[in-house]
Amino acid sequence: MEDPDKQASATSQPPDPNGSRRSLEPAELAARAEHGVEDEDLLHRARTGALERQARQEAELRNRRRRRVALYLGVAVLIIGIAGGAVFTQGRLRKPQLRPVAPLKASANLISETVSLTHVTKHVEMTLPDVGSFEVDLFIFDQNRFLKKQTTLVDEDVFKTTVQSLRESLLGKWIIVFAGASMEGDPDRNLKLCRDRVSAIAGWLKDNVSPNGFFWVLPVGEFREIRDGRELDEAEEDAIARRMGEEQLRKERQLVLITIQPNARSVQPQRIVEGTVSQLRTSMLLPTNYDHGTSMPAPFGGASKP
């Protein structure tokens, strides 16, 4: 007779994963009997272990996927950061850079020339460093020069009438009076004569044309004759002067008024006046063939210091 304990063990229901027991099929009973599986608790543990391993594998797989996605995201962020930095750097490099402004070059450009019955007017655009551009006019009294050994002109009345007609254009401007002497006579006396001439003209302009104006004087001495590359001595000049005659010598006794229209940056008058005269000479707009043809203007009167 079969053992009741074995019969109970063979026919007992193994626990369901949900906690309930199910009925065993005959084939399963036979398999259990064939492999010597008699304890359904052992089989239940085996099944539970397999489920746990599967769960661990699935969790590991999910973790790997998460790590892989995180890695991809990190690489993408790095690439975007590098690209953005390159674009920003390139943009900064392409940003226009301020170029240093080249300093102005000193120059004197003749803009226009007008010939009237009494004088010649030359309109000049002057440019000086640290000052900029401003207007300069030269009034050359070629038809009204100084008389020999005198401070008066050939026709004083015509000169004064001409200047009075220019009064509006002279107001508010700086005025330089240029005067020369002819080659005959003693050089020192001729220089003194030129000083007297510029003082007489500047004084009359101040009293009758521009009482509040600013004046400079430029006495350049006697005309200097150069032949064959050398300057003639006094005896040679006197001999040439006798052959030339008064009409030709009078052309050397020049009177020129130079007017400067100051701009807002004209804060150093003497420097600007000297720079103007230098550029006029460089541009051959003002003669230099006098004993003191390269000297600089001197202020005239107390009002010559703006």
Secondary structure, DSSP 8 states (H G I E B T S, - for coil): ---HHHHHHHH---B-TTS-B----HHHHHHHHHTT---HHHHHHHHHHHHHHHHHHHHHHHHHHHHHHHHHHHHHHHHHHHHHHHHHHHHHHHS-----------EEEEEEEEE-SS-EEEEEEEEETTTEEEEEEEEE-TTS-B-TT-SSBTTHHHHHHHHHHTHHHHTTSEEEEEEEE-SSS-HHHHHHHHHHHHHHHHHHHHHHT-TT-EEEEEEEEEB--EETTEE--HHHHHHHHHHH-HHHHHTTS-EEEEEEE--TT---HHHHHHHHHHHHHHTTSS---BTTTT---EEESGGG--
